[in-house]
Amino acid sequence: MINHGKVRSTVKPENTSIDEYSVWIANNIEEITVKDIESNTTHIEYEYELLQYTKDEYIKLMSEQNYETQLALVELYESLGV
């Protein structure tokens, strides 16, 4: 995983984006109005935290999260006496 930190873009990112080699995750997307002092104009930018995973890393992460969810469901079912 590569944490690119906070980045800005003039295009609103998708929460999850996949290309040939990576899975990109954009979190905490905020719309920001930026004023250009010289031209006295404003435009919209988006600031967000950007994480980049290889596809293998992302598959492993999803697998681990799925396993944790299954364990939580088992505990819930057992507590209900099902």
Rosetta silent file (secondary structure, phi, psi, omega in degrees, C-alpha in Angstrom):
SEQUENCE: MINHGKVRSTVKPENTSIDEYSVWIANNIEEITVKDIESNTTHIEYEYELLQYTKDEYIKLMSEQNYETQLALVELYESLGV
SCORE:     score description
SCORE:     0.000 S_00000001
   1 L     0.000  138.896  173.865    0.000    0.000    0.000 S_00000001
   2 E  -117.901  123.916  176.596    1.135    3.508   -0.799 S_00000001
   3 E   -94.490  109.827 -179.479   -0.392    6.357    1.182 S_00000001
   4 E   -84.067   -0.254  179.413   -0.309    9.426   -1.046 S_00000001
   5 E    70.075 -155.567  178.317   -1.662   11.579    1.782 S_00000001
   6 E   -79.730  130.413  177.661   -3.972   14.508    1.041 S_00000001
   7 E  -129.013  163.826  177.329   -4.247   15.336   -2.625 S_00000001
   8 E  -125.815  150.931  179.372   -6.320   17.792   -4.657 S_00000001
   9 E  -149.651  152.598  173.436   -8.058   17.439   -7.972 S_00000001
  10 L   -86.904   -7.599  178.504  -10.398   19.492  -10.128 S_00000001
  11 L  -111.900  130.519  179.436  -12.328   16.280  -10.871 S_00000001
  12 L   -66.274  124.926 -178.035  -14.367   14.599   -8.139 S_00000001
  13 L   -79.679  156.410  169.770  -12.833   11.166   -7.544 S_00000001
  14 L   -78.372  154.369  178.568  -14.713    7.916   -7.245 S_00000001
  15 L   -62.335  -40.055  178.530  -14.428    6.252   -3.831 S_00000001
  16 E  -131.817  130.685  179.972  -12.827    3.203   -5.446 S_00000001
  17 E  -134.437  139.069 -176.885  -11.091    3.177   -8.796 S_00000001
  18 E  -124.248  129.731  172.976   -9.338    0.253  -10.493 S_00000001
  19 L  -117.463 -165.601 -174.615   -6.758    0.400  -13.252 S_00000001
  20 L   -61.125  -33.124 -173.254   -4.584   -2.273  -14.836 S_00000001
  21 L  -118.509  -20.974 -168.776   -2.235   -2.598  -11.845 S_00000001
  22 E  -133.393  161.698  168.913   -3.747   -0.826   -8.841 S_00000001
  23 E  -117.096  125.236 -177.208   -6.823   -0.179   -6.749 S_00000001
  24 E  -107.878  130.042 -179.787   -7.163    3.463   -5.690 S_00000001
  25 E  -118.508  122.204  177.357   -9.190    4.407   -2.604 S_00000001
  26 E  -107.006  122.448 -178.931  -10.257    8.017   -2.011 S_00000001
  27 E  -117.954  156.470  174.742  -11.436    8.810    1.534 S_00000001
  28 E    52.650   52.675 -178.385  -12.791   11.957    3.207 S_00000001
  29 E   -73.866  123.337  179.277  -13.592   13.733   -0.061 S_00000001
  30 E  -122.861  136.561  175.632  -14.183   17.450    0.555 S_00000001
  31 E   -88.102  129.800 -176.918  -15.299   20.065   -1.958 S_00000001
  32 E  -125.441  133.494  174.299  -13.222   23.235   -1.708 S_00000001
  33 E   -92.219  122.686 -177.071  -13.830   26.585   -3.384 S_00000001
  34 E  -111.223  130.523  179.613  -10.524   28.088   -4.521 S_00000001
  35 E  -104.809  127.103  175.565  -10.191   31.784   -5.357 S_00000001
  36 E   -89.613  113.212 -175.380   -7.586   32.895   -7.883 S_00000001
  37 L   -65.276  -40.686 -176.751   -6.391   36.301   -6.667 S_00000001
  38 L   -64.956  -46.766 -177.709   -4.875   37.366   -9.980 S_00000001
  39 L   -95.181   -3.707  179.548   -7.921   36.702  -12.160 S_00000001
  40 L    55.168   41.850  177.195  -10.445   37.241   -9.343 S_00000001
  41 E  -122.022  164.819  176.183  -12.258   34.003  -10.219 S_00000001
  42 E  -125.236  155.116  173.541  -13.214   30.938   -8.220 S_00000001
  43 E  -149.657  164.441 -177.560  -13.335   27.246   -9.066 S_00000001
  44 E   -96.675  135.215  171.146  -14.102   24.003   -7.280 S_00000001
  45 E  -127.710  163.781  178.414  -11.437   21.507   -6.252 S_00000001
  46 E  -121.203  130.496  177.932  -11.675   18.274   -4.300 S_00000001
  47 E  -113.947  135.156 -176.401   -9.319   17.399   -1.463 S_00000001
  48 E  -159.230  163.313  175.043   -9.100   13.820   -0.257 S_00000001
  49 E   -89.881  132.220 -174.662   -6.837   11.140    1.214 S_00000001
  50 E  -120.129  123.941  176.036   -5.573    8.756   -1.470 S_00000001
  51 E  -114.508  141.949  178.547   -4.454    5.165   -0.914 S_00000001
  52 E  -123.486  124.286  177.137   -3.027    2.932   -3.632 S_00000001
  53 E  -116.179  147.953  165.913   -3.041   -0.868   -3.350 S_00000001
  54 E   -70.916  161.356 -179.634   -1.731   -3.463   -5.737 S_00000001
  55 H   -61.876  -37.875  178.965   -4.548   -5.735   -6.835 S_00000001
  56 H   -64.713  -42.141  177.966   -3.096   -8.587   -4.751 S_00000001
  57 H   -61.438  -42.719 -177.519   -2.923   -6.385   -1.631 S_00000001
  58 H   -67.416  -40.463  176.876   -6.502   -5.280   -2.140 S_00000001
  59 H   -61.176  -43.086  178.311   -7.782   -8.846   -2.621 S_00000001
  60 H   -62.932  -44.141  179.108   -6.024   -9.867    0.602 S_00000001
  61 H   -60.452  -45.481  179.423   -7.488   -6.873    2.463 S_00000001
  62 H   -65.071  -37.927  178.217  -11.019   -7.677    1.258 S_00000001
  63 H   -63.402  -43.729  179.506  -10.544  -11.333    2.180 S_00000001
  64 H   -65.070  -40.914  179.019   -9.445  -10.410    5.713 S_00000001
  65 H   -66.393  -37.934  177.769  -12.388   -8.027    6.130 S_00000001
  66 H   -63.918  -41.941  179.146  -14.777  -10.722    4.878 S_00000001
  67 H   -62.841  -43.938  179.205  -13.318  -13.211    7.369 S_00000001
  68 H   -63.211  -37.941  177.753  -13.731  -10.728   10.243 S_00000001
  69 H   -65.160  -42.404  178.714  -17.342  -10.112    9.204 S_00000001
  70 H   -62.736  -41.686  177.720  -18.037  -13.842    9.142 S_00000001
  71 H   -62.281  -42.305  179.346  -16.570  -14.241   12.649 S_00000001
  72 H   -63.619  -38.357  178.040  -18.721  -11.385   13.932 S_00000001
  73 H   -66.746  -39.940  177.631  -21.826  -12.998   12.408 S_00000001
  74 H   -61.222  -44.238  179.150  -21.003  -16.339   14.016 S_00000001
  75 H   -62.787  -39.442  179.022  -20.666  -14.644   17.408 S_00000001
  76 H   -65.011  -47.423  178.620  -23.975  -12.866   16.856 S_00000001
  77 H   -60.528  -41.191  179.768  -25.774  -16.083   15.885 S_00000001
  78 H   -65.318  -37.446 -179.932  -24.307  -17.904   18.881 S_00000001
  79 H   -70.541  -24.929  177.489  -25.439  -15.139   21.239 S_00000001
  80 H   -85.666  -10.546 -179.256  -28.963  -15.413   19.794 S_00000001
  81 L    76.912   27.681 -178.586  -28.959  -19.175   20.266 S_00000001
  82 L   -85.572    0.000    0.000  -29.483  -19.866   16.582 S_00000001
